[in-house]
Amino acid sequence: MGFDFREHPDGSVHITHHGRRATTLRGARTLRFLAEVNGDDPQRVMARWTGNYRRGNERTARSHPRNR
């Protein structure tokens, strides 16, 4: 999916998507993210933390009469 993350000496984490910075995490959020990314599928975790993930209803919404 194109996500990557890097830890920095100041304690922050930068999450990138296809080489462009998507978000920066600092403080307690960094610790929660690192614990979660090591346990589950890293790409899905990073997609969720950046808000860049599909919700599953795109195809349904496209065919709704209001959206035609």
OpenMM code with the backbone's topology and positions (N, CA, C; nanometers):
from openmm import Vec3, app, unit

residues = "MET GLY PHE ASP PHE ARG GLU HIS PRO ASP GLY SER VAL HIS ILE THR HIS HIS GLY ARG ARG ALA THR THR LEU ARG GLY ALA ARG THR LEU ARG PHE LEU ALA GLU VAL ASN GLY ASP ASP PRO GLN ARG VAL MET ALA ARG TRP THR GLY ASN TYR ARG ARG GLY ASN GLU ARG THR ALA ARG SER HIS PRO ARG ASN ARG".split()
positions = [
    Vec3(0.0812, -0.1189, 0.0000),
    Vec3(0.0000, 0.0000, 0.0000),
    Vec3(0.0855, 0.1253, 0.0000),
    Vec3(0.2167, 0.1130, 0.0188),
    Vec3(0.3036, 0.2279, 0.0022),
    Vec3(0.3370, 0.3060, 0.1274),
    Vec3(0.3033, 0.2545, 0.2457),
    Vec3(0.3331, 0.3265, 0.3689),
    Vec3(0.4688, 0.2862, 0.4238),
    Vec3(0.5321, 0.3816, 0.4918),
    Vec3(0.6587, 0.3571, 0.5590),
    Vec3(0.6652, 0.4519, 0.6779),
    Vec3(0.7428, 0.4166, 0.7794),
    Vec3(0.7584, 0.5068, 0.8934),
    Vec3(0.9019, 0.5073, 0.9391),
    Vec3(0.9394, 0.6188, 1.0005),
    Vec3(1.0744, 0.6344, 1.0549),
    Vec3(1.0668, 0.6975, 1.1924),
    Vec3(1.1437, 0.6408, 1.2832),
    Vec3(1.1562, 0.6991, 1.4167),
    Vec3(1.2705, 0.7999, 1.4141),
    Vec3(1.2518, 0.9114, 1.4821),
    Vec3(1.3534, 1.0165, 1.4865),
    Vec3(1.4067, 1.0314, 1.6286),
    Vec3(1.5275, 1.0848, 1.6440),
    Vec3(1.5904, 1.0968, 1.7762),
    Vec3(1.5100, 1.1800, 1.8762),
    Vec3(1.4283, 1.2722, 1.8274),
    Vec3(1.3499, 1.3544, 1.9199),
    Vec3(1.2264, 1.2819, 1.9733),
    Vec3(1.2062, 1.1549, 1.9332),
    Vec3(1.0937, 1.0760, 1.9824),
    Vec3(0.9716, 1.0790, 1.8931),
    Vec3(0.9794, 1.1494, 1.7819),
    Vec3(0.8653, 1.1549, 1.6912),
    Vec3(0.8750, 1.0443, 1.5863),
    Vec3(0.7620, 1.0156, 1.5237),
    Vec3(0.7555, 0.9181, 1.4155),
    Vec3(0.6903, 0.9864, 1.2962),
    Vec3(0.7541, 0.9753, 1.1799),
    Vec3(0.6991, 1.0304, 1.0561),
    Vec3(0.6479, 0.9137, 0.9729),
    Vec3(0.5212, 0.9193, 0.9351),
    Vec3(0.4625, 0.8179, 0.8476),
    Vec3(0.4529, 0.8788, 0.7088),
    Vec3(0.5073, 0.8079, 0.6093),
    Vec3(0.5019, 0.8552, 0.4715),
    Vec3(0.4176, 0.7603, 0.3882),
    Vec3(0.3601, 0.8144, 0.2814),
    Vec3(0.2819, 0.7366, 0.1866),
    Vec3(0.3358, 0.7681, 0.0478),
    Vec3(0.3966, 0.6684, -0.0157),
    Vec3(0.4627, 0.6841, -0.1460),
    Vec3(0.5648, 0.7976, -0.1427),
    Vec3(0.6413, 0.8051, -0.0337),
    Vec3(0.7496, 0.9010, -0.0229),
    Vec3(0.7107, 1.0394, 0.0268),
    Vec3(0.5825, 1.0662, 0.0418),
    Vec3(0.5379, 1.1978, 0.0897),
    Vec3(0.4880, 1.1842, 0.2334),
    Vec3(0.5230, 1.2801, 0.3163),
    Vec3(0.4848, 1.2737, 0.4569),
    Vec3(0.3332, 1.2819, 0.4708),
    Vec3(0.2768, 1.1833, 0.5401),
    Vec3(0.1325, 1.1789, 0.5620),
    Vec3(0.0967, 1.2342, 0.6998),
    Vec3(0.1773, 1.2010, 0.8011),
    Vec3(0.1502, 1.2507, 0.9355),
    Vec3(0.2753, 1.2390, 1.0211),
    Vec3(0.2747, 1.3121, 1.1319),
    Vec3(0.3814, 1.3061, 1.2312),
    Vec3(0.3181, 1.2773, 1.3656),
    Vec3(0.3719, 1.1794, 1.4358),
    Vec3(0.3212, 1.1431, 1.5679),
    Vec3(0.4238, 1.1811, 1.6728),
    Vec3(0.3759, 1.2338, 1.7859),
    Vec3(0.4641, 1.2723, 1.8961),
    Vec3(0.4028, 1.2286, 2.0276),
    Vec3(0.4895, 1.2137, 2.1275),
    Vec3(0.4449, 1.1862, 2.2641),
    Vec3(0.3825, 1.0492, 2.2814),
    Vec3(0.2715, 1.0461, 2.3546),
    Vec3(0.2045, 0.9202, 2.3879),
    Vec3(0.1512, 0.8504, 2.2628),
    Vec3(0.1114, 0.9288, 2.1620),
    Vec3(0.0615, 0.8688, 2.0386),
    Vec3(0.1712, 0.7865, 1.9711),
    Vec3(0.2960, 0.8303, 1.9814),
    Vec3(0.4072, 0.7561, 1.9226),
    Vec3(0.4205, 0.6193, 1.9871),
    Vec3(0.4122, 0.6150, 2.1186),
    Vec3(0.4251, 0.4868, 2.1892),
    Vec3(0.3123, 0.3917, 2.1541),
    Vec3(0.1895, 0.4427, 2.1455),
    Vec3(0.0749, 0.3578, 2.1080),
    Vec3(0.0905, 0.3060, 1.9657),
    Vec3(0.1350, 0.3928, 1.8754),
    Vec3(0.1545, 0.3522, 1.7360),
    Vec3(0.2602, 0.2432, 1.7251),
    Vec3(0.3743, 0.2619, 1.7906),
    Vec3(0.4833, 0.1639, 1.7806),
    Vec3(0.4431, 0.0291, 1.8371),
    Vec3(0.3658, 0.0292, 1.9453),
    Vec3(0.3187, -0.0971, 2.0020),
    Vec3(0.2230, -0.1666, 1.9054),
    Vec3(0.1403, -0.0886, 1.8400),
    Vec3(0.0416, -0.1462, 1.7493),
    Vec3(0.1034, -0.1923, 1.6178),
    Vec3(0.1973, -0.1172, 1.5641),
    Vec3(0.2549, -0.1506, 1.4337),
    Vec3(0.3406, -0.2766, 1.4423),
    Vec3(0.3972, -0.3051, 1.5567),
    Vec3(0.4783, -0.4256, 1.5727),
    Vec3(0.3932, -0.5512, 1.5876),
    Vec3(0.2664, -0.5368, 1.6253),
    Vec3(0.1820, -0.6527, 1.6482),
    Vec3(0.0988, -0.6935, 1.5286),
    Vec3(0.0441, -0.5992, 1.4545),
    Vec3(-0.0477, -0.6288, 1.3447),
    Vec3(0.0194, -0.6067, 1.2102),
    Vec3(-0.0615, -0.6085, 1.1049),
    Vec3(-0.0145, -0.5787, 0.9699),
    Vec3(0.0265, -0.4318, 0.9636),
    Vec3(0.1543, -0.4016, 0.9440),
    Vec3(0.2009, -0.2635, 0.9495),
    Vec3(0.1327, -0.1708, 0.8486),
    Vec3(0.1052, -0.2191, 0.7278),
    Vec3(0.0434, -0.1336, 0.6268),
    Vec3(-0.0971, -0.0912, 0.6678),
    Vec3(-0.1746, -0.1819, 0.7220),
    Vec3(-0.3101, -0.1477, 0.7675),
    Vec3(-0.3071, -0.0528, 0.8857),
    Vec3(-0.2151, -0.0754, 0.9763),
    Vec3(-0.2041, 0.0121, 1.0938),
    Vec3(-0.1690, 0.1538, 1.0501),
    Vec3(-0.0717, 0.1679, 0.9608),
    Vec3(-0.0330, 0.3011, 0.9153),
    Vec3(-0.1454, 0.3673, 0.8361),
    Vec3(-0.2181, 0.2912, 0.7578),
    Vec3(-0.3315, 0.3474, 0.6833),
    Vec3(-0.4367, 0.4010, 0.7800),
    Vec3(-0.4629, 0.3276, 0.8856),
    Vec3(-0.5633, 0.3714, 0.9827),
    Vec3(-0.5163, 0.4953, 1.0592),
    Vec3(-0.3896, 0.4993, 1.0973),
    Vec3(-0.3382, 0.6142, 1.1728),
    Vec3(-0.3328, 0.7405, 1.0878),
    Vec3(-0.3184, 0.7265, 0.9571),
    Vec3(-0.3153, 0.8443, 0.8715),
    Vec3(-0.4537, 0.8818, 0.8206),
    Vec3(-0.5512, 0.7940, 0.8377),
    Vec3(-0.6855, 0.8202, 0.7876),
    Vec3(-0.6995, 0.7876, 0.6409),
    Vec3(-0.6022, 0.7209, 0.5838),
    Vec3(-0.6024, 0.6888, 0.4415),
    Vec3(-0.6364, 0.5406, 0.4232),
    Vec3(-0.7617, 0.5074, 0.4402),
    Vec3(-0.8050, 0.3701, 0.4196),
    Vec3(-0.9487, 0.3704, 0.3700),
    Vec3(-0.9854, 0.2663, 0.3037),
    Vec3(-1.1204, 0.2566, 0.2485),
    Vec3(-1.2170, 0.2083, 0.3545),
    Vec3(-1.3370, 0.2563, 0.3437),
    Vec3(-1.4388, 0.2228, 0.4424),
    Vec3(-1.5310, 0.1117, 0.3949),
    Vec3(-1.5173, 0.0700, 0.2687),
    Vec3(-1.5939, -0.0425, 0.2179),
    Vec3(-1.7257, -0.0060, 0.1522),
    Vec3(-1.7635, 0.1208, 0.1503),
    Vec3(-1.8924, 0.1564, 0.0945),
    Vec3(-1.8811, 0.2403, -0.0331),
    Vec3(-1.7634, 0.2492, -0.0928),
    Vec3(-1.7462, 0.3335, -0.2101),
    Vec3(-1.8292, 0.2850, -0.3280),
    Vec3(-1.8283, 0.1539, -0.3524),
    Vec3(-1.9012, 0.1005, -0.4660),
    Vec3(-2.0518, 0.1160, -0.4453),
    Vec3(-2.0994, 0.0932, -0.3251),
    Vec3(-2.2408, 0.1080, -0.2943),
    Vec3(-2.2854, 0.2522, -0.3119),
    Vec3(-2.2074, 0.3453, -0.2654),
    Vec3(-2.2429, 0.4864, -0.2749),
    Vec3(-2.2451, 0.5334, -0.4201),
    Vec3(-2.1569, 0.4804, -0.5024),
    Vec3(-2.1514, 0.5220, -0.6419),
    Vec3(-2.2788, 0.4853, -0.7164),
    Vec3(-2.3392, 0.3709, -0.6825),
    Vec3(-2.4577, 0.3257, -0.7547),
    Vec3(-2.5883, 0.3746, -0.6924),
    Vec3(-2.5821, 0.4522, -0.5877),
    Vec3(-2.7026, 0.5052, -0.5239),
    Vec3(-2.7694, 0.6059, -0.6175),
    Vec3(-2.9044, 0.6038, -0.6267),
    Vec3(-2.9737, 0.6952, -0.7203),
    Vec3(-2.9413, 0.8430, -0.6965),
    Vec3(-2.9144, 0.8822, -0.5775),
    Vec3(-2.8848, 1.0219, -0.5480),
    Vec3(-2.7520, 1.0646, -0.6104),
    Vec3(-2.6602, 0.9706, -0.6319),
    Vec3(-2.5267, 1.0028, -0.6827),
    Vec3(-2.5110, 0.9785, -0.8319),
    Vec3(-2.6169, 0.9586, -0.9024),
    Vec3(-2.6087, 0.9349, -1.0478),
    Vec3(-2.6146, 1.0605, -1.1264),
] * unit.nanometer
topology = app.Topology()
chain = topology.addChain("A")
for resn in residues:
    res = topology.addResidue(resn, chain)
    for name in ("N", "CA", "C"):
        topology.addAtom(name, app.Element.getBySymbol(name[0]), res)
